[in-house]
Amino acid sequence: MRDTPPVDLPKPEAAPAQSFARSRKLQAAAHAVIPGGSHTYSKGDDQYPALAPGFIARGSGCHVWDVDGNEYIEYGMGLRAVTLGHGYPSVVDAAYRAMKNGVNFSRPAPLEVECAESLLGMITGGEMVKFAKNGSDVTTAAVKLARAFTGRDLVAICGDQPFFSTDDWFIGTTPMAAGIPSAIKALTVAFRFNDLESVRALFAAHPSRIACCVLEAATAVEPAEGFLAGLRAICHEHGALLVLDEMITGFRWHNAGAQGLYGVTPDLSTFGKGLANGFALSALVGRRDVMRLGGLDHNQDRVFLLSTTHGAETLALAAGIETMRIYQQEDVVDTLYRRGERLRRGVREATTAHGVAESVEVLGRPCNLVFATRDRDGHASQAYRALFMQELIRRGVLGPSFVVSYSHTDEDIDRTIDAVDGALGVYARALEDGTDPYLEGRPLKPVMRARN
């Protein structure tokens, strides 16, 4: 895929009216049978403005259609899992071919070996891999393995980062900790990103008790020079393991993950999302001497490591193999950077033109852009976030973030910039008048909150 000159598109006029009649009926039905109306909190109704599609019926590339027939250019792409694009033909074909031969057997399938070798060929610091279906499972498996390897019980997490697992060891640190025993909560402690002194303080406060440090190598905030290497050194000095969560950074930052980009080799790392272009596949990758505790070639205490019925489902493995082949043979990651940079540049020009550059800000690497929305006093605002998303939706852009895929073209980006330009006109007026005259319905809410 190649960059093309900017497309001279007409500026959007007044946003056309949209119908969400079928979505509204389905939302009522969903809340009657599904807690929260969704199986993923970040897809819930409280994360989108009232004027938003409730259900997506289909997607192709970076375009999606809701159940009422409205079309959108989508960003975020399945919570960053769909790196190549919806319905990517060769990935779908690979999964279909595997599925026709059966998806699950009583013994391992050859695809398990092929997929493992493909992944380890890209993540060069890893020596063994075990597959699962979601990121939470493999990250929790990394914690269990670290505890078994070190004989310790405490886990240190980066407290500045938003999410690691649905399991108790992490959720107990969030405001949504109902149902988690205090004894479990006490086994997780936190350090600060880019602050090695906070890490040293944890090891000093809990001598010989911390099994591992868990973090993302980067979010919208980049690691400071020497931070990751220093963290690894401190972990090893104190007999702990370094665990990198590469759910987002893997296959976006670099083909070899953030660890390849930043030149740090963790003891264990976890991948998912972009690993199979949205098919349910995740992976725990690590050192052989640690990973083997979940195997058969030792006489130590056995670790129950990722034994799941669907962990090696053949269609997902085939999708993963084909997705990784595309990463290696095409310029996927470079394209994500180019498209994201084009989008960031255009959005920044629009915010400057509307005088709202301090209120709407684009953050992060070009391959993983998010936006911040602030009120007239400069405070982060869920009401203004709802308004901005609402006005993007009115103009044909479904954007909980500005995370691009390989399928986003220059024309898609330029049309998005035009939609942003129109949305910012409303945003600028709302900074003067407040959101009430412009926002339909309620503000958004943080996912992690103690009460509704």
VEXDREN-2710 file (C-alpha; in Angstrom, 1 decimal):
% VEXDREN-2710
k/r/px/py/pz
1/MET/0.0/0.0/0.0
2/ARG/1.4/3.4/-1.0
3/ASP/0.9/6.9/0.1
4/THR/-0.9/9.2/-2.4
5/PRO/-1.1/13.0/-2.5
6/PRO/-3.8/14.5/-0.4
7/VAL/-7.3/14.1/-1.8
8/ASP/-9.2/17.4/-2.5
9/LEU/-12.5/16.5/-0.8
10/PRO/-15.3/18.9/-0.2
11/LYS/-15.8/20.1/3.3
12/PRO/-18.7/18.4/5.1
13/GLU/-21.9/20.4/5.4
14/ALA/-24.4/19.9/8.1
15/ALA/-24.2/16.3/9.4
16/PRO/-27.0/14.2/8.0
17/ALA/-29.6/12.7/10.3
18/GLN/-29.0/9.0/11.1
19/SER/-31.5/6.3/12.2
20/PHE/-30.6/3.9/15.0
21/ALA/-34.0/2.3/15.3
22/ARG/-32.8/-1.3/15.0
23/SER/-29.9/-0.6/17.3
24/ARG/-32.2/0.7/20.0
25/LYS/-34.4/-2.4/19.9
26/LEU/-31.4/-4.7/20.1
27/GLN/-29.9/-2.7/23.0
28/ALA/-33.0/-3.1/25.0
29/ALA/-33.0/-6.9/24.3
30/ALA/-29.3/-7.1/25.0
31/HIS/-29.5/-5.5/28.5
32/ALA/-32.3/-8.0/29.3
33/VAL/-30.1/-11.0/28.8
34/ILE/-26.5/-9.8/29.0
35/PRO/-25.1/-7.9/32.1
36/GLY/-24.2/-4.4/30.8
37/GLY/-25.5/-5.3/27.3
38/SER/-22.1/-6.2/26.0
39/HIS/-19.4/-8.9/26.6
40/THR/-16.6/-6.3/26.7
41/TYR/-16.9/-3.3/29.0
42/SER/-15.2/-0.9/26.6
43/LYS/-17.8/-1.7/24.0
44/GLY/-20.6/-0.9/26.4
45/ASP/-23.3/1.8/26.0
46/ASP/-21.7/3.9/28.7
47/GLN/-18.5/4.2/26.6
48/TYR/-20.3/5.8/23.6
49/PRO/-22.6/8.8/23.2
50/ALA/-26.3/8.3/23.1
51/LEU/-26.2/9.2/19.4
52/ALA/-24.2/6.2/18.4
53/PRO/-24.8/2.9/16.6
54/GLY/-25.5/0.1/19.2
55/PHE/-24.5/-2.8/17.0
56/ILE/-22.2/-3.4/14.0
57/ALA/-23.5/-5.8/11.5
58/ARG/-20.4/-6.2/9.2
59/GLY/-17.1/-4.8/8.3
60/SER/-14.8/-4.6/5.3
61/GLY/-11.3/-3.2/5.5
62/CYS/-11.6/-0.1/7.8
63/HIS/-15.3/0.4/7.0
64/VAL/-18.2/-0.9/9.1
65/TRP/-22.0/-0.9/8.7
66/ASP/-24.3/-0.9/11.7
67/VAL/-27.6/-2.8/11.9
68/ASP/-29.5/0.2/10.5
69/GLY/-27.3/0.4/7.4
70/ASN/-25.2/3.4/8.4
71/GLU/-21.6/3.3/7.2
72/TYR/-18.6/4.5/9.1
73/ILE/-14.8/4.7/8.8
74/GLU/-13.8/2.8/12.0
75/TYR/-10.9/3.5/14.3
76/GLY/-9.8/1.3/17.2
77/MET/-10.5/-1.6/15.0
78/GLY/-11.9/-4.2/17.4
79/LEU/-10.0/-2.8/20.5
80/ARG/-6.8/-2.7/18.3
81/ALA/-7.0/-6.4/17.4
82/VAL/-7.9/-6.0/13.7
83/THR/-4.5/-4.7/12.5
84/LEU/-4.9/-5.6/8.8
85/GLY/-8.6/-4.9/8.3
86/HIS/-12.0/-6.5/8.7
87/GLY/-12.5/-9.6/6.6
88/TYR/-8.9/-9.5/5.3
89/PRO/-9.2/-12.0/2.4
90/SER/-6.1/-14.1/2.8
91/VAL/-6.5/-14.4/6.6
92/VAL/-10.2/-15.4/6.2
93/ASP/-9.2/-17.9/3.5
94/ALA/-6.5/-19.4/5.7
95/ALA/-9.0/-19.8/8.6
96/TYR/-11.6/-21.3/6.3
97/ARG/-9.2/-23.9/4.9
98/ALA/-8.3/-25.0/8.4
99/MET/-11.9/-25.0/9.6
100/LYS/-12.9/-27.3/6.8
101/ASN/-10.5/-29.9/8.2
102/GLY/-11.8/-29.7/11.8
103/VAL/-11.2/-27.1/14.5
104/ASN/-10.3/-29.3/17.5
105/PHE/-9.0/-32.8/18.0
106/SER/-8.0/-35.2/20.7
107/ARG/-4.3/-34.7/20.0
108/PRO/-2.3/-31.6/18.9
109/ALA/-2.6/-30.4/15.3
110/PRO/0.6/-29.7/13.2
111/LEU/-0.6/-26.0/13.0
112/GLU/0.3/-25.7/16.7
113/VAL/4.0/-26.3/15.9
114/GLU/3.9/-24.1/12.8
115/CYS/2.3/-21.2/14.6
116/ALA/4.7/-21.5/17.5
117/GLU/7.7/-21.5/15.2
118/SER/6.4/-18.5/13.2
119/LEU/5.9/-16.5/16.4
120/LEU/9.3/-17.4/17.9
121/GLY/10.8/-16.5/14.5
122/MET/9.5/-12.9/15.0
123/ILE/9.9/-12.5/18.8
124/THR/13.6/-13.4/18.9
125/GLY/14.0/-13.1/22.7
126/GLY/11.5/-15.9/23.3
127/GLU/12.4/-19.6/23.3
128/MET/9.0/-21.3/24.0
129/VAL/5.4/-20.3/23.5
130/LYS/2.0/-21.4/24.7
131/PHE/-1.3/-20.3/23.1
132/ALA/-4.6/-19.3/24.5
133/LYS/-7.7/-17.2/23.5
134/ASN/-7.3/-13.9/25.2
135/GLY/-4.8/-11.6/26.8
136/SER/-6.0/-11.9/30.3
137/ASP/-5.3/-15.6/30.4
138/VAL/-1.7/-15.4/29.1
139/THR/-0.8/-12.5/31.4
140/THR/-2.2/-14.3/34.4
141/ALA/-0.3/-17.4/33.3
142/ALA/2.9/-15.3/33.2
143/VAL/2.2/-14.2/36.8
144/LYS/1.6/-17.8/37.9
145/LEU/4.8/-19.0/36.2
146/ALA/6.9/-16.2/37.8
147/ARG/5.5/-17.1/41.2
148/ALA/6.3/-20.8/40.6
149/PHE/9.8/-20.1/39.3
150/THR/10.8/-17.7/42.1
151/GLY/8.8/-19.2/44.9
152/ARG/7.5/-15.8/45.8
153/ASP/3.9/-14.4/46.1
154/LEU/3.9/-10.7/45.4
155/VAL/3.4/-9.2/42.0
156/ALA/4.5/-5.7/41.1
157/ILE/2.5/-3.9/38.4
158/CYS/2.9/-0.5/36.7
159/GLY/0.3/1.5/38.5
160/ASP/0.2/4.2/35.8
161/GLN/-1.1/1.8/33.1
162/PRO/-4.8/0.9/32.7
163/PHE/-5.2/-2.8/32.3
164/PHE/-3.5/-6.2/32.5
165/SER/-6.0/-8.9/33.2
166/THR/-9.6/-9.7/34.1
167/ASP/-8.3/-11.9/37.0
168/ASP/-8.3/-11.0/40.7
169/TRP/-4.6/-10.3/41.0
170/PHE/-5.1/-7.2/38.8
171/ILE/-8.8/-6.3/39.1
172/GLY/-8.3/-6.1/42.9
173/THR/-6.2/-3.0/42.3
174/THR/-9.0/-1.1/40.5
175/PRO/-12.1/0.6/41.7
176/MET/-14.1/-2.4/40.4
177/ALA/-12.8/-4.7/43.1
178/ALA/-16.1/-6.0/44.4
179/GLY/-16.0/-9.7/45.1
180/ILE/-12.2/-9.9/45.4
181/PRO/-10.9/-11.0/48.8
182/SER/-8.6/-8.6/50.7
183/ALA/-6.0/-11.3/50.9
184/ILE/-5.7/-11.4/47.1
185/LYS/-5.6/-7.6/46.8
186/ALA/-2.7/-7.5/49.2
187/LEU/-0.5/-9.6/46.9
188/THR/-0.3/-6.9/44.2
189/VAL/1.9/-3.8/44.7
190/ALA/2.5/-1.0/42.2
191/PHE/5.4/1.1/40.9
192/ARG/5.4/4.1/38.6
193/PHE/6.3/4.2/34.9
194/ASN/9.7/5.8/34.1
195/ASP/10.5/5.9/37.9
196/LEU/13.2/3.4/38.8
197/GLU/13.4/4.7/42.3
198/SER/9.8/3.6/42.9
199/VAL/10.8/0.1/41.7
200/ARG/13.8/0.0/44.1
201/ALA/11.6/1.2/46.9
202/LEU/9.2/-1.7/46.3
203/PHE/12.0/-4.3/46.5
204/ALA/13.3/-2.7/49.6
205/ALA/9.9/-2.7/51.2
206/HIS/9.2/-6.3/50.3
207/PRO/12.6/-8.1/50.3
208/SER/12.6/-11.5/48.6
209/ARG/8.8/-11.4/48.1
210/ILE/8.3/-9.9/44.6
211/ALA/8.0/-12.6/41.9
212/CYS/7.8/-10.3/38.9
213/CYS/7.3/-6.8/37.5
214/VAL/4.5/-6.5/34.9
215/LEU/4.1/-3.6/32.6
216/GLU/3.6/-2.4/29.0
217/ALA/6.8/-1.2/27.4
218/ALA/5.0/2.0/26.3
219/THR/1.5/3.5/26.1
220/ALA/0.9/7.1/25.0
221/VAL/3.9/7.7/27.1
222/GLU/7.3/6.6/25.8
223/PRO/9.9/4.9/28.1
224/ALA/12.6/7.2/29.3
225/GLU/16.1/6.4/28.2
226/GLY/17.4/3.5/30.2
227/PHE/14.2/2.8/32.0
228/LEU/13.4/-0.6/30.6
229/ALA/17.0/-1.8/30.8
230/GLY/17.2/-0.5/34.3
231/LEU/14.0/-2.2/35.3
232/ARG/15.2/-5.5/33.9
233/ALA/18.5/-5.1/35.8
234/ILE/16.7/-4.3/39.1
235/CYS/14.4/-7.3/38.7
236/HIS/17.3/-9.7/38.1
237/GLU/19.4/-8.1/40.9
238/HIS/16.6/-9.1/43.3
239/GLY/15.7/-12.5/41.8
240/ALA/12.5/-11.4/40.1
241/LEU/11.3/-11.7/36.5
242/LEU/10.4/-9.0/34.0
243/VAL/7.1/-9.5/32.3
244/LEU/6.2/-7.3/29.3
245/ASP/2.5/-7.1/28.3
246/GLU/2.6/-6.7/24.4
247/MET/-1.1/-6.9/23.8
248/ILE/-1.1/-3.5/22.1
249/THR/2.5/-2.9/21.3
250/GLY/3.1/-6.3/19.6
251/PHE/2.7/-6.0/15.8
252/ARG/2.1/-2.3/16.0
253/TRP/5.4/-0.8/17.4
254/HIS/7.6/-3.3/15.5
255/ASN/7.5/-6.7/13.9
256/ALA/9.5/-8.0/16.9
257/GLY/7.3/-6.2/19.4
258/ALA/8.2/-3.3/21.6
259/GLN/10.9/-5.4/23.0
260/GLY/12.5/-5.5/19.6
261/LEU/12.1/-1.7/19.1
262/TYR/13.5/-0.7/22.5
263/GLY/16.1/-3.4/22.7
264/VAL/15.1/-5.1/25.9
265/THR/14.5/-8.8/26.4
266/PRO/11.9/-9.7/29.0
267/ASP/11.9/-13.0/30.8
268/LEU/8.2/-13.5/29.8
269/SER/6.0/-11.5/27.4
270/THR/2.4/-11.8/26.3
271/PHE/0.8/-11.1/23.0
272/GLY/-2.7/-11.1/21.5
273/LYS/-4.9/-8.6/19.6
274/GLY/-3.0/-8.2/16.4
275/LEU/-1.5/-11.6/16.5
276/ALA/-4.3/-13.1/14.3
277/ASN/-6.0/-10.0/12.9
278/GLY/-8.9/-10.3/15.3
279/PHE/-9.2/-14.1/15.5
280/ALA/-9.1/-15.3/19.1
281/LEU/-5.5/-16.1/19.7
282/SER/-3.1/-15.0/22.4
283/ALA/0.4/-16.2/23.4
284/LEU/2.7/-16.4/26.3
285/VAL/6.4/-16.3/25.2
286/GLY/9.4/-16.8/27.4
287/ARG/12.7/-18.2/28.5
288/ARG/13.0/-21.9/28.2
289/ASP/14.1/-22.5/31.8
290/VAL/10.9/-20.7/33.0
291/MET/8.4/-22.0/30.5
292/ARG/9.5/-25.6/30.9
293/LEU/7.9/-25.6/34.4
294/GLY/4.6/-26.0/32.5
295/GLY/6.0/-29.0/30.6
296/LEU/7.0/-32.7/31.0
297/ASP/10.8/-32.6/31.0
298/HIS/11.5/-31.8/34.7
299/ASN/11.1/-33.3/38.1
300/GLN/10.1/-30.1/39.9
301/ASP/6.6/-29.1/41.1
302/ARG/4.3/-29.0/38.0
303/VAL/2.7/-25.7/37.0
304/PHE/-0.8/-25.9/35.5
305/LEU/0.0/-23.7/32.5
306/LEU/-2.7/-22.8/30.0
307/SER/-4.5/-26.0/29.5
308/THR/-7.7/-25.0/27.7
309/THR/-10.1/-26.7/25.3
310/HIS/-10.0/-24.0/22.7
311/GLY/-6.4/-22.8/23.2
312/ALA/-5.2/-24.4/20.0
313/GLU/-8.3/-24.0/17.8
314/THR/-7.0/-24.6/14.3
315/LEU/-8.8/-21.8/12.5
316/ALA/-7.3/-19.2/14.9
317/LEU/-3.8/-20.7/14.5
318/ALA/-4.1/-20.6/10.7
319/ALA/-5.2/-17.0/10.9
320/GLY/-2.2/-16.2/13.1
321/ILE/0.2/-17.9/10.7
322/GLU/-1.1/-16.0/7.7
323/THR/-1.2/-12.7/9.6
324/MET/2.4/-13.1/10.7
325/ARG/3.3/-13.9/7.1
326/ILE/1.8/-10.7/5.9
327/TYR/3.6/-8.7/8.6
328/GLN/6.9/-10.2/7.4
329/GLN/6.3/-9.9/3.6
330/GLU/4.5/-6.5/3.5
331/ASP/5.2/-3.1/5.1
332/VAL/2.3/-3.3/7.5
333/VAL/3.9/-1.6/10.5
334/ASP/5.5/1.1/8.4
335/THR/2.1/1.7/6.8
336/LEU/0.5/2.1/10.3
337/TYR/3.1/4.7/11.1
338/ARG/2.6/6.6/7.8
339/ARG/-1.2/6.6/8.0
340/GLY/-1.2/7.6/11.7
341/GLU/1.2/10.4/11.1
342/ARG/-1.0/11.7/8.2
343/LEU/-4.0/11.6/10.6
344/ARG/-2.2/13.2/13.5
345/ARG/-0.9/16.1/11.3
346/GLY/-4.4/16.7/9.8
347/VAL/-6.1/16.7/13.2
348/ARG/-3.5/19.0/14.7
349/GLU/-4.0/21.4/11.8
350/ALA/-7.7/21.4/12.4
351/THR/-7.5/21.9/16.1
352/THR/-5.2/24.9/15.5
353/ALA/-7.5/26.3/12.9
354/HIS/-10.5/26.1/15.3
355/GLY/-8.5/27.5/18.3
356/VAL/-9.0/24.3/20.3
357/ALA/-5.5/22.8/20.2
358/GLU/-5.3/22.8/24.0
359/SER/-8.7/21.2/24.4
360/VAL/-8.5/18.3/21.8
361/GLU/-5.1/16.7/21.7
362/VAL/-3.8/13.7/19.8
363/LEU/-1.4/11.5/21.8
364/GLY/0.8/8.5/21.3
365/ARG/2.8/6.9/18.5
366/PRO/1.3/7.3/15.0
367/CYS/0.6/3.5/15.0
368/ASN/-1.6/3.8/18.1
369/LEU/-3.1/7.3/18.4
370/VAL/-5.6/8.3/21.0
371/PHE/-7.2/11.6/21.7
372/ALA/-7.7/13.7/24.9
373/THR/-10.7/15.9/25.3
374/ARG/-10.7/18.8/27.8
375/ASP/-13.2/21.4/29.0
376/ARG/-12.7/25.2/28.9
377/ASP/-10.6/25.0/32.2
378/GLY/-8.3/22.3/30.7
379/HIS/-9.6/19.4/32.7
380/ALA/-10.2/16.0/31.2
381/SER/-13.9/15.8/30.4
382/GLN/-16.1/12.8/29.6
383/ALA/-18.9/15.2/28.5
384/TYR/-16.7/16.7/25.8
385/ARG/-15.4/13.3/24.8
386/ALA/-19.0/12.2/24.3
387/LEU/-19.6/15.4/22.2
388/PHE/-16.6/14.9/20.0
389/MET/-17.4/11.2/19.4
390/GLN/-21.0/12.2/18.7
391/GLU/-20.1/14.7/16.1
392/LEU/-17.6/12.3/14.4
393/ILE/-20.4/9.7/14.2
394/ARG/-22.7/12.2/12.6
395/ARG/-20.0/12.6/10.0
396/GLY/-19.4/9.0/9.3
397/VAL/-16.5/8.2/11.6
398/LEU/-16.7/5.7/14.5
399/GLY/-13.8/6.8/16.6
400/PRO/-13.2/5.8/20.3
401/SER/-9.6/6.4/19.3
402/PHE/-7.6/7.2/16.2
403/VAL/-5.9/3.8/16.0
404/VAL/-5.4/3.0/12.3
405/SER/-5.2/-0.3/10.4
406/TYR/-3.4/-1.5/7.3
407/SER/-6.6/-1.0/5.4
408/HIS/-7.0/2.7/6.1
409/THR/-6.2/4.5/2.9
410/ASP/-5.1/8.1/2.4
411/GLU/-8.6/8.9/1.2
412/ASP/-10.0/7.4/4.4
413/ILE/-7.6/9.5/6.5
414/ASP/-8.5/12.7/4.6
415/ARG/-12.2/12.1/4.9
416/THR/-11.7/11.6/8.6
417/ILE/-9.8/14.8/8.9
418/ASP/-12.7/16.6/7.2
419/ALA/-15.1/15.0/9.8
420/VAL/-12.8/16.1/12.6
421/ASP/-12.9/19.6/11.2
422/GLY/-16.7/19.6/11.2
423/ALA/-16.8/18.1/14.7
424/LEU/-14.4/20.7/16.1
425/GLY/-16.6/23.5/14.9
426/VAL/-19.3/22.2/17.3
427/TYR/-16.6/21.6/20.0
428/ALA/-15.4/25.2/19.8
429/ARG/-18.9/26.5/20.3
430/ALA/-19.5/24.1/23.2
431/LEU/-16.4/25.5/24.9
432/GLU/-18.2/28.8/25.0
433/ASP/-21.7/27.6/25.7
434/GLY/-21.1/24.3/27.6
435/THR/-22.0/20.9/26.2
436/ASP/-25.7/21.0/27.1
437/PRO/-26.9/22.7/23.9
438/TYR/-25.0/20.3/21.7
439/LEU/-24.7/16.9/23.4
440/GLU/-27.6/14.5/23.0
441/GLY/-28.0/12.4/26.2
442/ARG/-25.5/11.8/29.0
443/PRO/-21.7/12.1/29.2
444/LEU/-19.5/9.0/29.0
445/LYS/-18.2/7.3/32.1
446/PRO/-14.9/5.7/33.0
447/VAL/-14.9/1.9/32.7
448/MET/-13.2/1.4/36.0
449/ARG/-15.5/2.9/38.5
450/ALA/-16.9/1.6/41.8
451/ARG/-20.6/2.5/41.2
452/ASN/-22.7/3.1/38.2
END
